Amino acid sequence: MSVEQSDDISSEIDYDLSEGEAEYYEGPTQARLFVSRLDPWSVMKTAFVISIGLAIVTVVAMVLIWGVLAALGTFSSVNDTVESIAGASSSVFDIEQFFSLGRVIAGALVLAAVNVVLITVLATLFAFMYNLTVPFTRGFEVTLSED
């Protein structure tokens, strides 16, 4: 037996079903599930690994940005502009020295370390708070479907 089903876009789908299956066929199987608990230890481990990846991306991005700015001569242009405004005698502040590669990498590493700690702690606290609110909200719904 052949069952024809037409969609809104005017396409026809032919399903070859035996005589007994035709009346029970409803389409793809779907299951509605509720996430009723998040394991804080698993959330902490996952958040830590993700934040380590984000930290690596942060450090690499800062080094690349510094390299592009140095290659374009931005630091020397800023130094020249400061000297022309303040006069040649006031060359106490040198931006090339202040934003050296070592200092930029150190700053990026400190920022990355703070981000790792904050992301890990906040994700773990979120898991605990989520577990406290699940009895009132039933959690969030996830629909799994078979295509």
Helices and strands as residue ranges (DSSP letters): E 2-6, E 12-16, E 30-35, H 40-72, H 74-86, H 95-98, H 101-137, E 140-145
